[in-house]
Amino acid sequence: QSDSTPRSELVMRLRREPPEGNLETARKADAPVGGRKAAEEAAVSEGEQQVGDGGGQEPLHHRGMSERERVRSASMAATSSLEPKPLEYGRKAKSFAAAGSRHDQPGSGGSREAWDEVAQQRVMELTKKGAKLVATGEHQEARQVVEKCAALVASGLQHPPALTLLWARLARAEGSHAVAREQFREAVSEFSTQQGAGTKGHIVALLAWVDMEKKQGNVFAVRGLLEEANHAIAQLHQHSTVEERPKAMIGLMHSWALAEKRCNNIQKARELLIQAEEMDPSNAYVLQARAVLESTHGSLETARKYFSKGLEMHPEDSKLWQASATCEAKHGNIEMAREIFQKGLKVDPENCFLLQAWGVAEAKAKQFGRARELFERAVGINDKNVACWQAWGHMEEKAGSTARAAQLLERGLKANPTNVHCLQACARLARLQKDFTYSRVLLRQALSIDPENAPVLQEWGRLEQQAENHDVAKELFKRARNLDRKKKYAFMGNQPGFQQ
């Protein structure tokens, strides 16, 4: 038989170009009824059209076969050598799915499981790619990846919790916090069910949810989620000693303690920090948190003891130097604070945050000249530090230079036009100067970035009150109050046995 016969051309074409088709059709082709039969009929139809009345001697093993059986045999020969690659799920994976349907003889088995394995790997690869796209701000591309994953999962694959977590992160990045909250809740539940409470995936999902609620100011939700995470890890490692428990528990306890402190539950915060210190007595974050807690809700001497302990173990930690100096400044010991700030700058001379904190301390001591010099040095090192521009502007306002304060806040807004705190500060200053129109523009922009920001709504309410639009002001204050209440119960309201 010549290689140029139409039948040979068909086989070679099948080798080069595996049959295309809808993924759902390919997925169902392996089913015992319906899909496989339709696929066989389609193959016969295509074979009849392309083979036609072509000449050439018939292979021996085709003799006695019907036309349907001959075409099916040719398809099997064309696809039997195709090996699917997990990283290339395109045409080869489709071909593999189609080949599985053709090879699905009674008792052979295995083809459907192989297709599922390839597709499941592809979903996980796409999920990782989507997470990177969300992190880099490429939201449209990330949404396309999520939709591809959803289409694959809809064909009958197991739904991976990582896909739900990706959907939650994308919704959060796009500003849909209510949707993100529901997806985070679903992801936490799926990780807990499929992998177990306290496992890495479960904790990662909880911490991602915590980060969103923290940025939203939902301290009650943060506290509840961190408590759930800590209890899950503790239960998973209940038979381990304190030293054997994972280091992640220390960070969780530290964050949980800070949340309890914000809720004014000081005793609980202190207990958590004591537990964390028992697990790692040299942890700089825990020692700093305990020192700051004692400086505001205990004694200055106890705070100094923890700061000294931390700096003795971590003399290169600029955050500890900054926290220690700030503590002394808050207690009115400005000279001691200056000495500590200077020591910290010897460790890290280019630390703009140390300079900013020192500037704030000098401003509170009404040493405006010194504060200006420090703020200038700080923004000279990093002119993208919006908090520094804002702190400097606030100082100039206190010093009576409103025009200069407005210029500095505008510089901060130029450094980061989407910073809601800076937008609110600029709007407040415009309100005080009775530039109500510009203030409204800034507040509207802030709410377009964060629609559920209660402080921005309160500032807008004060603006309308000052402009004597009392009905509008009343409605804005009401919305702000409802948002605060909603945030408080956003997590708690979904807990068993809780009634608002």
C-alpha positions as CSV (number, residue, x, y, z in Angstrom):
1,Q,0.0,0.0,0.0
2,S,1.3,3.4,-0.9
3,D,1.8,6.0,1.9
4,S,-0.1,8.5,-0.2
5,T,-3.4,6.7,0.0
6,P,-6.3,8.7,1.6
7,R,-6.5,6.3,4.5
8,S,-2.8,6.8,5.4
9,E,-3.3,10.5,5.1
10,L,-6.1,10.3,7.6
11,V,-4.1,8.4,10.1
12,M,-1.1,10.7,9.7
13,R,-3.4,13.7,10.1
14,L,-4.8,12.3,13.2
15,R,-1.2,11.9,14.6
16,R,-0.3,15.5,13.8
17,E,-3.7,17.1,14.7
18,P,-5.6,15.2,17.4
19,P,-9.3,15.6,17.2
20,E,-10.5,18.9,18.6
21,G,-13.6,19.1,20.7
22,N,-15.4,20.7,23.6
23,L,-13.8,19.8,26.9
24,E,-17.1,18.8,28.3
25,T,-17.8,16.5,25.3
26,A,-14.4,14.9,25.7
27,R,-14.9,14.5,29.4
28,K,-18.3,12.8,28.9
29,A,-17.0,10.6,26.0
30,D,-15.7,8.1,28.6
31,A,-19.2,7.6,30.0
32,P,-20.9,4.2,29.3
33,V,-23.8,5.8,27.5
34,G,-24.5,8.8,25.3
35,G,-21.2,10.6,25.1
36,R,-19.0,7.7,23.9
37,K,-21.6,6.6,21.4
38,A,-21.8,10.2,20.0
39,A,-18.1,10.4,19.7
40,E,-17.9,7.1,17.8
41,E,-20.6,8.2,15.4
42,A,-18.8,11.5,14.9
43,A,-15.6,9.6,14.1
44,V,-17.4,7.3,11.7
45,S,-19.0,10.3,10.0
46,E,-15.6,12.1,9.7
47,G,-13.9,8.9,8.4
48,E,-16.6,8.4,5.8
49,Q,-16.2,12.0,4.6
50,Q,-12.4,12.0,4.4
51,V,-11.7,8.4,3.4
52,G,-14.5,8.3,0.9
53,D,-13.9,5.8,-1.9
54,G,-10.1,6.0,-1.6
55,G,-8.2,3.1,-3.1
56,G,-5.4,1.1,-1.6
57,Q,-5.3,-2.4,-0.2
58,E,-7.1,-2.9,3.1
59,P,-4.9,-4.0,6.1
60,L,-5.4,-7.6,7.1
61,H,-6.7,-6.8,10.5
62,H,-9.4,-4.6,8.9
63,R,-10.9,-7.5,6.9
64,G,-14.3,-8.5,8.1
65,M,-14.8,-5.3,10.0
66,S,-17.7,-2.9,9.4
67,E,-16.8,0.7,8.3
68,R,-17.4,1.9,11.9
69,E,-15.0,-0.6,13.3
70,R,-12.3,0.2,10.7
71,V,-12.5,4.0,11.4
72,R,-12.4,3.3,15.1
73,S,-9.4,1.0,14.7
74,A,-7.6,3.7,12.7
75,S,-8.3,6.3,15.4
76,M,-6.9,3.9,18.1
77,A,-3.7,3.5,16.1
78,A,-3.4,7.3,15.6
79,T,-3.7,8.1,19.3
80,S,-2.2,5.2,21.1
81,S,1.3,6.8,21.1
82,L,0.1,10.2,22.5
83,E,1.3,10.7,26.0
84,P,-0.3,13.7,27.9
85,K,2.0,16.2,29.7
86,P,0.6,17.8,32.8
87,L,2.1,21.2,31.9
88,E,0.6,21.2,28.5
89,Y,-3.1,20.8,28.9
90,G,-4.1,22.1,25.4
91,R,-4.6,19.9,22.4
92,K,-2.6,16.9,23.8
93,A,-4.8,16.7,26.8
94,K,-7.9,16.9,24.6
95,S,-6.4,14.1,22.4
96,F,-5.7,12.1,25.5
97,A,-9.3,12.4,26.7
98,A,-10.6,11.4,23.2
99,A,-8.2,8.5,23.1
100,G,-9.5,7.4,26.5
101,S,-13.0,7.2,25.1
102,R,-11.8,5.1,22.2
103,H,-9.8,2.7,24.3
104,D,-12.6,2.3,26.9
105,Q,-13.2,-1.4,26.3
106,P,-15.2,-3.3,28.9
107,G,-12.9,-4.2,31.8
108,S,-10.0,-2.0,30.6
109,G,-10.7,0.9,32.9
110,G,-8.2,3.7,33.9
111,S,-8.7,6.2,31.1
112,R,-11.2,8.4,33.0
113,E,-8.9,8.5,36.1
114,A,-6.0,9.5,33.9
115,W,-7.9,12.3,32.3
116,D,-9.0,13.5,35.8
117,E,-5.4,13.5,37.0
118,V,-4.2,15.6,34.1
119,A,-7.1,18.1,34.4
120,Q,-6.7,18.3,38.2
121,Q,-3.0,19.1,37.9
122,R,-3.9,21.8,35.3
123,V,-6.4,23.3,37.7
124,M,-3.8,23.6,40.4
125,E,-1.2,25.1,38.0
126,L,-3.8,27.7,36.9
127,T,-4.7,28.4,40.5
128,K,-1.0,29.2,41.3
129,K,-0.8,31.4,38.2
130,G,-4.0,33.2,39.2
131,A,-2.6,33.9,42.7
132,K,0.5,35.5,41.2
133,L,-1.6,37.6,38.9
134,V,-3.7,38.9,41.8
135,A,-0.6,39.7,43.7
136,T,0.8,41.8,40.8
137,G,-2.5,43.6,40.3
138,E,-3.4,41.9,37.0
139,H,-7.0,41.4,38.0
140,Q,-8.6,40.9,34.5
141,E,-6.1,38.2,33.6
142,A,-6.6,36.6,37.0
143,R,-10.4,36.5,36.5
144,Q,-9.9,34.7,33.1
145,V,-7.7,32.1,34.9
146,V,-10.4,31.6,37.6
147,E,-13.1,31.2,34.9
148,K,-10.9,28.6,33.1
149,C,-10.5,26.7,36.4
150,A,-14.2,26.9,37.1
151,A,-15.0,25.4,33.7
152,L,-12.7,22.5,34.3
153,V,-14.0,21.8,37.7
154,A,-17.6,22.0,36.4
155,S,-16.8,19.0,34.1
156,G,-16.8,16.8,37.2
157,L,-13.4,17.3,38.9
158,Q,-13.0,17.7,42.7
159,H,-13.3,21.3,43.7
160,P,-9.9,22.4,45.2
161,P,-10.1,24.7,48.2
162,A,-7.2,26.7,46.7
163,L,-9.5,27.8,43.9
164,T,-12.0,29.2,46.4
165,L,-9.2,31.0,48.2
166,L,-8.1,32.5,44.9
167,W,-11.6,33.7,44.1
168,A,-11.7,35.3,47.6
169,R,-8.4,37.1,47.1
170,L,-9.5,38.3,43.6
171,A,-12.8,39.6,45.0
172,R,-10.9,41.4,47.8
173,A,-8.5,43.0,45.3
174,E,-11.4,44.2,43.2
175,G,-13.0,45.8,46.3
176,S,-15.9,43.3,46.6
177,H,-15.4,42.7,50.3
178,A,-18.8,41.1,51.0
179,V,-18.2,38.6,48.2
180,A,-14.6,38.0,49.4
181,R,-15.8,37.4,52.9
182,E,-18.2,34.7,51.8
183,Q,-15.5,33.1,49.7
184,F,-13.0,33.2,52.5
185,R,-15.5,31.5,54.8
186,E,-16.1,28.8,52.1
187,A,-12.4,28.3,51.6
188,V,-11.7,27.9,55.3
189,S,-14.5,25.3,55.5
190,E,-13.2,23.4,52.5
191,F,-9.6,23.3,53.8
192,S,-10.8,22.2,57.2
193,T,-13.0,19.4,55.6
194,Q,-10.6,18.2,53.0
195,Q,-7.2,18.6,54.7
196,G,-8.1,19.0,58.4
197,A,-8.2,21.9,60.8
198,G,-4.9,23.4,61.7
199,T,-3.1,22.3,58.5
200,K,-1.2,24.7,56.4
201,G,-3.9,25.4,53.9
202,H,-6.5,26.0,56.6
203,I,-4.3,28.5,58.4
204,V,-3.2,30.2,55.2
205,A,-6.9,30.8,54.3
206,L,-7.7,32.1,57.8
207,L,-4.7,34.5,57.8
208,A,-5.7,35.8,54.4
209,W,-9.2,36.5,55.7
210,V,-7.7,38.1,58.8
211,D,-5.6,40.4,56.7
212,M,-8.7,41.7,54.8
213,E,-10.7,42.2,58.0
214,K,-7.7,44.0,59.6
215,K,-7.5,46.4,56.7
216,Q,-11.2,47.0,56.9
217,G,-11.0,47.7,60.7
218,N,-13.1,44.7,61.6
219,V,-11.4,44.0,64.9
220,F,-14.0,41.7,66.2
221,A,-13.7,39.5,63.1
222,V,-9.9,39.6,63.4
223,R,-10.1,38.5,67.0
224,G,-12.5,35.6,66.3
225,L,-10.6,34.3,63.2
226,L,-7.2,34.4,65.1
227,E,-8.8,32.5,68.0
228,E,-10.1,29.9,65.6
229,A,-6.6,29.5,64.0
230,N,-4.8,29.2,67.3
231,H,-7.3,26.6,68.6
232,A,-7.1,24.6,65.4
233,I,-3.3,24.4,65.6
234,A,-3.3,23.7,69.4
235,Q,-5.8,20.9,68.9
236,L,-3.7,19.4,66.0
237,H,-0.6,19.5,68.3
238,Q,-2.3,18.8,71.6
239,H,0.1,15.9,72.4
240,S,3.2,18.0,71.6
241,T,5.3,19.9,74.2
242,V,5.3,23.7,74.1
243,E,8.7,23.8,72.4
244,E,7.6,21.3,69.8
245,R,4.6,23.3,68.6
246,P,5.0,25.1,65.3
247,K,6.5,28.6,65.3
248,A,3.5,29.8,63.4
249,M,1.6,29.7,66.7
250,I,3.8,32.4,68.1
251,G,2.9,34.8,65.3
252,L,-0.8,33.9,65.6
253,M,-0.8,34.5,69.3
254,H,1.0,37.8,68.9
255,S,-1.6,39.0,66.3
256,W,-4.4,37.7,68.5
257,A,-3.1,39.6,71.5
258,L,-2.9,42.8,69.5
259,A,-6.6,42.3,68.5
260,E,-7.6,41.7,72.1
261,K,-5.8,44.9,73.1
262,R,-7.7,46.9,70.5
263,C,-10.9,45.5,71.9
264,N,-9.7,46.7,75.3
265,N,-9.5,43.1,76.6
266,I,-6.1,43.8,78.3
267,Q,-6.0,40.7,80.5
268,K,-6.6,38.3,77.6
269,A,-3.9,40.1,75.6
270,R,-1.4,39.8,78.4
271,E,-2.2,36.0,78.8
272,L,-1.6,35.4,75.1
273,L,1.7,37.2,75.1
274,I,2.8,35.3,78.2
275,Q,2.0,32.0,76.3
276,A,3.9,33.2,73.3
277,E,6.9,34.2,75.4
278,E,6.9,30.7,77.0
279,M,7.1,29.2,73.5
280,D,9.9,31.5,72.4
281,P,11.5,33.7,75.1
282,S,13.7,35.6,72.6
283,N,11.0,36.6,70.1
284,A,11.5,40.3,69.4
285,Y,7.8,40.9,68.3
286,V,6.4,39.3,71.4
287,L,8.8,41.2,73.7
288,Q,8.0,44.5,72.0
289,A,4.2,43.9,72.1
290,R,4.5,43.0,75.8
291,A,6.5,46.2,76.5
292,V,4.1,48.4,74.7
293,L,1.1,46.8,76.4
294,E,2.7,47.4,79.9
295,S,3.6,51.0,79.0
296,T,0.0,51.9,78.3
297,H,-1.9,49.5,80.7
298,G,0.8,48.6,83.3
299,S,3.9,50.3,84.7
300,L,6.6,52.1,82.8
301,E,9.2,50.1,84.8
302,T,7.8,46.8,83.5
303,A,7.8,48.2,80.0
304,R,11.4,49.2,80.3
305,K,12.3,45.8,81.5
306,Y,10.9,44.2,78.4
307,F,12.4,46.8,76.1
308,S,15.8,46.2,77.7
309,K,15.5,42.4,77.4
310,G,14.5,42.7,73.7
311,L,17.3,45.2,72.8
312,E,19.9,43.0,74.7
313,M,18.9,40.0,72.5
314,H,18.3,42.0,69.3
315,P,20.5,45.2,69.3
316,E,20.1,45.5,65.5
317,D,16.3,45.7,65.6
318,S,15.4,49.3,64.7
319,K,11.7,48.7,65.4
320,L,12.6,47.9,69.1
321,W,14.6,51.1,69.3
322,Q,11.7,53.1,67.8
323,A,9.1,51.6,70.1
324,S,11.3,52.1,73.2
325,A,11.9,55.8,72.3
326,T,8.2,56.4,71.5
327,C,7.3,54.9,74.8
328,E,9.6,57.4,76.7
329,A,8.2,60.3,74.7
330,K,4.6,59.4,75.5
331,H,5.5,59.5,79.2
332,G,7.0,62.9,78.8
333,N,10.7,61.8,78.9
334,I,11.7,63.6,75.7
335,E,15.4,63.8,76.6
336,M,15.6,60.0,77.2
337,A,13.6,59.5,74.0
338,R,16.1,61.5,72.0
339,E,19.0,59.4,73.3
340,I,17.2,56.2,72.3
341,F,16.3,57.6,68.9
342,Q,19.9,58.5,68.3
343,K,21.1,55.0,69.3
344,G,18.6,53.6,66.8
345,L,19.8,55.8,64.0
346,K,23.4,54.7,64.7
347,V,22.1,51.1,64.0
348,D,20.2,52.2,60.9
349,P,21.0,55.8,59.7
350,E,18.7,55.7,56.7
351,N,15.6,54.5,58.5
352,C,12.9,57.0,57.5
353,F,10.4,55.5,60.0
354,L,12.7,56.2,62.9
355,L,13.1,59.8,61.7
356,Q,9.3,60.1,61.3
357,A,8.6,58.8,64.8
358,W,11.2,61.2,66.2
359,G,9.6,64.0,64.3
360,V,6.2,63.2,65.7
361,A,7.7,63.1,69.3
362,E,9.3,66.5,68.8
363,A,6.0,67.9,67.4
364,K,4.1,66.7,70.4
365,A,6.7,68.4,72.6
366,K,6.0,71.5,70.5
367,Q,9.6,71.6,69.2
368,F,8.4,72.4,65.7
369,G,11.8,73.4,64.3
370,R,13.4,70.1,65.3
371,A,10.4,68.2,64.0
372,R,10.6,69.9,60.6
373,E,14.2,69.0,60.2
374,L,13.5,65.3,61.0
375,F,10.5,65.2,58.6
376,E,12.6,66.7,55.9
377,R,15.3,64.1,56.4
378,A,12.7,61.3,56.4
379,V,11.0,62.3,53.1
380,G,14.5,63.0,51.6
381,I,15.2,59.3,52.2
382,N,11.8,58.1,51.0
383,D,9.4,60.6,49.3
384,K,6.8,57.8,48.9
385,N,6.2,57.6,52.7
386,V,2.7,58.9,52.7
387,A,2.4,58.7,56.5
388,C,5.4,61.0,56.9
389,W,3.9,63.7,54.7
390,Q,0.6,63.3,56.6
391,A,2.3,63.6,60.0
392,W,4.3,66.7,58.8
393,G,1.1,68.3,57.5
394,H,-0.7,67.6,60.8
395,M,2.2,69.3,62.7
396,E,2.1,72.4,60.4
397,E,-1.6,72.7,61.0
398,K,-1.0,72.6,64.8
399,A,1.7,75.2,64.3
400,G,-0.9,77.5,62.6
401,S,0.4,77.1,59.0
402,T,-2.7,75.8,57.3
403,A,-1.6,76.6,53.8
404,R,1.7,74.8,54.3
405,A,-0.2,71.8,55.8
406,A,-2.4,71.6,52.7
407,Q,0.7,71.6,50.4
408,L,2.3,68.8,52.4
409,L,-0.9,66.7,52.3
410,E,-1.1,67.2,48.6
411,R,2.5,65.9,48.3
412,G,1.4,62.8,50.2
413,L,-1.6,62.4,47.9
414,K,0.7,62.7,44.9
415,A,2.9,60.0,46.3
416,N,-0.1,57.6,46.6
417,P,-3.4,58.9,45.1
418,T,-5.3,55.9,46.4
419,N,-4.4,56.3,50.1
420,V,-7.7,56.7,51.8
421,H,-6.2,58.2,55.0
422,C,-4.5,60.9,53.1
423,L,-7.6,61.6,51.0
424,Q,-9.6,62.0,54.3
425,A,-7.0,64.3,55.8
426,C,-7.0,66.5,52.7
427,A,-10.8,66.6,52.7
428,R,-10.8,67.6,56.4
429,L,-8.4,70.4,55.8
430,A,-10.5,71.6,52.8
431,R,-13.6,71.5,55.0
432,L,-11.8,73.6,57.7
433,Q,-11.0,76.1,54.9
434,K,-14.7,76.0,53.9
435,D,-13.8,74.6,50.5
436,F,-16.8,72.2,50.6
437,T,-16.8,71.4,46.9
438,Y,-13.2,70.2,46.8
439,S,-13.7,68.3,50.1
440,R,-16.7,66.4,48.6
441,V,-14.6,65.5,45.6
442,L,-11.9,64.0,47.8
443,L,-14.4,62.1,50.0
444,R,-16.2,60.8,47.0
445,Q,-12.8,59.5,45.7
446,A,-12.0,57.9,49.0
447,L,-15.4,56.1,49.1
448,S,-14.9,54.9,45.5
449,I,-11.7,53.1,46.8
450,D,-13.2,51.9,50.1
451,P,-17.0,52.1,50.0
452,E,-17.4,50.8,53.5
453,N,-15.1,53.2,55.3
454,A,-17.0,54.5,58.3
455,P,-14.5,57.3,59.3
456,V,-14.8,58.8,55.7
457,L,-18.6,58.8,56.0
458,Q,-18.3,60.5,59.4
459,E,-16.0,63.2,57.9
460,W,-18.5,63.7,55.1
461,G,-21.2,64.0,57.7
462,R,-19.3,66.7,59.6
463,L,-18.8,68.5,56.2
464,E,-22.5,68.5,55.5
465,Q,-23.3,69.6,59.1
466,Q,-20.9,72.5,58.7
467,A,-22.5,73.4,55.4
468,E,-25.9,73.3,57.2
469,N,-27.2,70.3,55.2
470,H,-28.5,68.7,58.3
471,D,-30.7,66.0,56.7
472,V,-27.8,64.8,54.5
473,A,-25.4,64.9,57.5
474,K,-27.9,62.8,59.6
475,E,-28.1,60.2,56.8
476,L,-24.3,60.0,56.5
477,F,-23.8,59.6,60.3
478,K,-26.4,56.8,60.2
479,R,-24.7,55.0,57.4
480,A,-21.4,55.2,59.3
481,R,-22.9,53.9,62.5
482,N,-24.5,51.0,60.6
483,L,-21.2,50.1,58.9
484,D,-19.5,50.0,62.3
485,R,-22.2,47.7,63.6
486,K,-22.0,45.5,60.5
487,K,-18.3,45.1,60.9
488,K,-18.6,44.2,64.5
489,Y,-21.0,41.3,63.6
490,A,-19.6,40.4,60.2
491,F,-17.8,37.4,61.7
492,M,-19.7,36.9,65.0
493,G,-23.1,36.8,63.4
494,N,-22.2,33.6,61.6
495,Q,-21.1,31.6,64.6
496,P,-23.3,28.9,66.1
497,G,-25.4,30.1,69.0
498,F,-24.7,33.8,68.4
499,Q,-27.6,36.2,68.3
500,Q,-27.2,39.8,67.5
